[in-house]
Amino acid sequence: MRNITCSIADTRKRVFAEVARMAYDGDYSRMEKLPYEILPGEQATERESIFLERAIVGERIRLAMGLPLRSVSEHSLLSDGVEESAVAEKYYDPPLINIIKYACNACPPTHYEVTNLCQGCLAHHCYHACPKDAISFHKGKAVIDQEKCIKCGRCKQSCSYQAIVKFERPCTEACGMNAITSDERGRAVIDQDKCVSCGMCLVNCPFGAIVDKGQLFQLIHAINKGEKVVAIIAPAFWGQFGDKVTTGQIKEAMKMLGFAALEEVAIGADLCAIEEAEEFLQCVPDKQPFMATSCCPAWAMMAKKEFPGMAPYISMTMTPMVLTARLMKRRDPNCRVAFIGPCAAKKLEASRRSVRSDVDFVLTFEELRGMFEAKNIDFSQIPDVESYFEASAPGVGFAASGGVAKAVEEVIHREVPDREVKTVYAEGLRECRQMLRIARTGKYDGYLLEGMACPGGCIAGAGTVRPPEKSKAWLEKYKAVAPLSNPLETAYIKDLSLLHESSEEWGRVSHH
């Protein structure tokens, strides 16, 4: 269960703010002192030692700057490698998602446990339900032999008092790829071959042991160098920085940070919906049984990893992030583009060679909030200015589960009113996997399938700072003020062919 308001979130906020402040100041001599500034005093507040707390914060600082974790067995300074990282252009050195070993609680593996709610009943439902004779009784109370237990859960289902609970590591439970195991000391280990960087483990770990790398440091260096950095912000941004913060105030605040402009990624979502609608009409059912959307990189990666035979059925359309970035670079080839969004997986997407020329930096809303903190920005003191919206309501709706499929459906109905469009969507990688299993049986032939790695969609991404239910309400307000009712009404539809020309040209360069 994710908790957005807790000490872990507070620490992340402070780390991002201090890294941003250090980058703006250009003074790296403070780096060794930062853990002491973030955690002053002599007494630990969360763990058994203030030294352990500072060591963990130190690794968080390094990862926020894009630096690797240090080896526990070798002496090194916190600032080791900072000069190489203090550049205006640097992509992620794998892995993107990291585990700070000494922050991990080494939680026990999944098992079933009898609690003190057991009443020692005479029916012994749990005993009779167990297929492996793993349950016995001690002083009238049920006891589970973990060596015999096969974790089927039948004892839990049969207990009249709900006295048996399933214990599962939060990171393992949150991981829809079954990519998290344990080392010889019980500490979490990520199988990077399975991981798709959705980030659900890092926001669900109650000990804050899992952390992603950032480009915050490099982005600010580009701004300090005087480069023109254009921010493109995902539609999930509404409400992220406070209930009373307007889009006009956010635009002004972005200028105060040094950004040259702020554009909405929802205009790229409109183009994506048009492209996917066209692709669906051309391919389903004549060339392929169904089509799956491509917007969520973690979902698309999961599908290609675990259902390689279905890879051709995933849309070839570029994501809204890439389409919007290409629009910006066609407008000004010399600009740098920073995607601001809710997603950890977008960091991995942007580091692909085929996308690097489009998207220079990826920041989460959490990291952007750190920049606001570093510049002491008080939104209540920023005058509201008029802000213009260009995207359609369906394009804005991409940010929530079901929104992508709905937008594509709206385009198809506008172009071919009599065409029936069947859609189904899944949220969370386990649900997505089940959707593809059903699709494999032929049940979804003729359908448009939408997958979102984060339960709730992008508004619940790993880089968000507000509860998803509040973000959902704000997203509906954003949709209500959108000037267009259908993606086909976008003024950028004329640019689609030009963006494809760029795609083909850069694809050839990347291939060679």
N, C-alpha and C positions, 0 to 999 in steps of 0.2 A: 504494500500500500504506500503510494507516494505521498510525501508531505512537503508541500512547497514552503510552508512557514515553520522552520525549525533551525536549530543551531548550525546544521550542515549548510543549509541555504544561506544563512548569514555569513558563514565563513567564505563560501564561494563568492558572495557579493563583495566582501572586503578584499579578497585576493584579487579579483578582477579590477577593482578600483585602484589598488595599490600598484598593480602591474601597469595599468593605463597611466597613472600619475607619473610613474618612473619613466615610461616611454615618452610622455609629453615633455618631461623635464630633461630627458637625455642624460640623466645621472644614474649610472649603474652601480656606483659605489654604495648606494643604499641597499642593494639587494641582500647582502649578508645580514643586514639589520631588520629587514622586513618581518621575519617571523616574530621578532621581539616587539615590533611596533603593533603587529596584529594581535599578538597574545602577550600583553605586558604582565608584570608581576611575577610572583613565585609560585602561586597556587594553580594547579590544574583545575579546569572547570568541567571537563567532560570525560577525561581519561585519567589513568593512574599517575601520570607524570606530566609536568609542564614541558619537559624536554621532548617527550614523545609527541605531544601536541604540536610543538614547534617544528619537529622533524617532518611531520605530516604536512603542515602548512608549507614548509619549504618545498616539498615535492609538488604540491599544488601550484605553487608559484612557478616552478620550472615548467610544468605541463601547460600552464596558461600562456607561457611565452613560447611554446612550441618545442621546448627542450625535452630530452628523454629523462626518464627516472634514473637516479644514481644507484650504483650497486651498494648494497648494505655492507658488503664485506671489504670494500676498498675505501680509503680516505679520498675525499674530493670536496671541493668548495661548492657551495650552493650556486655560485656564479660561474662555475666551469662551463664554457661553451657559449657564454652570453654574447661575446663579440661576434661570433659566427651567426648568432640568431638575430643580432641587432641590425637587420637589413630590411629593405623595403619590399623584398620579394622572397618568400620562402613557403614552400608547400610542406605538407605533413610528412615527417619520417614515420613510417609504420612502427608500432601500431598506433592507431588513433585513440582507441579505448584502452586505458591502462589500469592496473590494480596496484595500489600502494600496499605491499604485503603486510607491513606492520600496522596498517590501519584496519586490516581485515579481522573480523571477530572469529574466524575459523568455525563458522556455524556447523553443527552436525548435519550430515546428509539427510535426505528425505526419509522419514519413518513415521510410523503410527505409535502413539503413546496413550496409555490409560491415565486419566487425570483422577484427582481425588473426588470427582463427581460420581465415580463408580459406587453403586449401592449394594454390590454383592448380591444381586438378584438371584432367584432360583431358576429362572428360565434359561440363563446362560446363552442368550441369543448370539453373543459374539463368539463363544466357543463353538457353537454348532455351525456358524457361518464360515469359520476359517477352514480353508481347503488344505492347510498344511500342518494342522495340529500345533500352531504356534502359540495358542493361548492356554494358560493354566491358571490356577487360583492359589493365592497365598493369603491366609487369614481371611478368606471369603472374597477377596478382591481380585479382579482379573489382572494378569500380567502377560505381556507380549514378549516372546522369545525373538529377539531381533535377528538371530542367526537363521531361524526358520521362516520368518515373515517374508513374504514376497511382495509386500506393499500393494496388495490388490484393493484394500479399503473396504472389504466386505464387513469386517468387524465394526467399523465406524458406522456404516450404513444400517447395521442391524441393532445397534445399541439404543435401547428405549430411553436412556437418560442423556444421550449425546455426550457420554463421558470419555469417548475416544476421539482424539484430535490427530489431524495430519500435520506434522511439522515439516516445513519446506523452507530451504534457504531463500530469502527474499530475492537475491540476485538470480538464482536458478529459476524461481517461479516467474520472474519478470522476463527472462530470456526466452523468446519464442523460437530460438534456433537450437536449443539444447547445447549451447556452446560453452557452458560453464561447468567445470569439474573442480576437483580439489587436488592440492599437492599433498606430499607426505605429511605435512603438518596441519592439514585440514583447511588451508587457506585457498581462497577461490583462484582459479586459473581459467583464462579465456582461450578457447581454441580459435585462433585467428582465422583458420581455414573455414570455420563455420560462421563466425561473427559477420554481421552485415552492418554494424555500427549504428543501430537504431537508437542506442543510448538509454533504453529502458532499464538496464541493470544499474547504470550510474545514478539514476534518480530514485531508484527503489532500494538501494543499499542503505540500511538504517545507520551504518557506521561511516558512511562517506568515504569508503575505501576505493571506489571506482571513479576514475576521472578521465576526461577527454582532453586532448591537446587543443591549443588555440592559435590563432593568427593575430590576436589583439595587438601584440607587441609590434609585429611587422606592419600592420595597417597604419598605426600611428606614426611609424617611421616614414611611411610613404607620404602621409599628410605633412609631417615636419619638413620633408624635402621639397615641399611645394608642388607635389604632383596633384593633378586634378582627379580626385577620388569621388566617384558617383555612387551613392548608396541606393540599392534597390531593396525594398522592404516587402516581406511576405504579408499577405492579407491577414494572417493571424495576429498582426501587431496590435490590433484594436484592443484597448483596455489594458495592455500589458504594463503600462507605466503609470497607471492610476486612473480612477474612475472620472476624475475631473480634467484629465489631460486631453487636449484636443489635438487633431492632426496638424492644425496650424502651428500650435506650440511645439510639436515634435519637429516640424520642418525648421522652425527657427533654432531649436536646440541642436539640430544636426549641423546647421551652419556654424554654431558656436563651437562644435567639436572639430570643425575644419573640413567637413564634407562640402563638395562643390554643389551638389544637388541631391534631392531625394525623390525617387520614382517608385511607383507601386508595381509589384510583381504580378498583380492581378491582370495587368494588360497582357502580360505573357501568358497568363492562364486563359484569357480569351482566345489567343492564337492557338494555344494547345488544344482547347476544346474544338476549335474549327478543324484543326489538323486530324485529331483523333476521330471526329465525326466523318470526315472524308475517307479516312482509312477504313473505318468500320463499314461504310457503305460500299466501298470497293471490294472488301475482302470477305465479309461475313454475309451469307454462308458459302459463297461460291468458291473461295480459295482456302478458307480455314473455318473450323467449326465455331469458334468464338474469338473475341479479342479482349485482352486485358490492358488496362491503362498503365502508363509508364511514369506517372508523376512522382511517386514515392520511390526513391532509389533503394531503400532498404527492402521494400516489398518486391521490387523487380529483381533485386539480387537474390533474395530468398527463392523466388520462383525459378530463376535460371540455375541456381545451385541444386535444388532438390527436385525440380521437374524439368530437366534439360530438354526433354522432348516437346515441352510446351513453350520453350523459349521463342520460337518463331511467331507465337500467337500474342506476345507482348508487343504493344504498340511501339513503332519506331519513332514516334514523335518526340521531339526534344521537350525537356521539362520546362515549366514556366520560368524557372530561374535562368536557364540557358537562353531561352527565347528573349527574355527581357534584357539580359546582359548583351546579347548580340544587337538588339535594337539600340542600346546605349553606345556601343562601339561603332555601329554604323553611323550614328549621329556624330560621334567624335572619336575617331580611331586612336587618339592619344590619351584618352581617359583610362583610369583604372576603375574597375567595378567591384564593389563590396556588397555581397548578398547578406542581408540581415534577416534572420528567420528563427524559427523555433526548433530547428532540426540539427542533430549531430551527424546524421548520414549525409547531409548536404556537403559537409566538409570533405567527406570521402569522394563524393561525386565531383566536386570542383577540382580535386587533385588528379583526376584522370587526365591523361595526355590529350584526349579529344575535347576536353572542356577547359583546360588551363588557359587557352588563349581568350576565352570568354569571361571567366570569373576569376578575379585575382585574389579575392579574400572572402572568407565566410565567417560571419560572427553570429552568435546566438543572441536572443533578446537579453539573456543574463549578462553577456559580455558587453553589449551596448549599454546596459544599465551601469556597468562598471565605469565606462567612459563618462557617462553623465555624472557619476559620483566624483570622478577624478577632476572634473571641471567645475565641481560645486554648482551644478545646474539645479536651480529651484524653479520648477514649472509654474509655480504660483506667481513668480515674478516675471514671467515671459508673456508679453502681450500676444493675444490670439491674432493670427493673420488668416486671410481667406486662403483656403486650400482647394485645389481643383482635383476632381476625380474623373478618370477617363475609362475605367473598366466597367464591365457589366455586372449585374447582381450575381448571375451564375458564375462568372469568373471569380468574383470575390468568395463565392461559396466553396471554392476548391479547398479552403482551409479546414473544413469539417468533413467527417466521414460521410460518404454518399454524395458529396458535393461535386466531385469530378464527373461521376457517372451522370448526375443530373444535368450538368452543363452540356455534356456531349449530347445527351438526349434532347435538350432544348434546341441545339443546333440542327440536329437531324429532323426534328419536327417542323422547324422553320423551312428547311430545304425540301423535305419530302413529307408533307403532312400526313399522307396515308400510311407511311412506314411504321409498323409496330416495332418498338424498341424495348426489349426485355433487359433489365439490368439487375445485378446483384452486387452487393459490396460487403467486405469484411474488414474489421478493424482489430489490430493485434495480429502478430505473425502466426499464432496458433490457429486463429480463425481463418486467416488467409490460406494457410496450408490445407485446412479442411475444405475450403471453397474449391481449391484446385483439385483435391482428391475427388470431389463430387463432379467437377468439370470433366475429369478424366473418364468418368462413367458415361458421359454423353448427356447428362441431365441438363447442362447449361449450354447445349448447342444452340447457336443463334443469339447468345447473350453477350452483353458488354459486362465485363468483370472489373470491379474496382477494388484494389487492395491498399490498405493503409497500415504501416507497421505499428503506429501508436494508437492505442485504444482511444477513440474519440477523434482521431485525425491529427492534422498539424497543430491544432489549437491545444493539443495535449503533448506536444513534442518535448524532448529532453531539455531544450533550451528555453522553455517558457518560464515565466515568473508569476503567473496568475493561475488560479484553479480553472480547469477546463470548462466547468459549468458557467463561470463568469465570462470566460472568453467566448463561449458560445453565444451568450446574450449580446455581447458587444459586437460579435460578427454579424448578428442579425440586424443590428443598428446600422452597421456599415453597408450591408446589402440594401437596406431601405433607402439610403441616400445615393446609391449608385445611379448614375445618369442613364445607363443603358439597360435594357431588359433582356437582350440576347447578345452573345459574343459576336454574332455576325455583324452587329452594328458598329464594331470597333473601327476607328479610323486607321488602324495599323494593319488591316487586312491586306492592304496593297504592298506591305513590306515582306509578306511571307515568301514570295518567290525569291527575293533578294537574300533572305536569310538562308534559304536552301542553297543558293549559289555559294555562299560563304561556307556552309556546312560541307558541301562536296569538295571545295577547294582545300579547306583545312583538313578534311578527312584524308585526301591524297597526300598532303604534307605529313600528316601523322603516320600514315601507312608506310611511307618511304623512310 
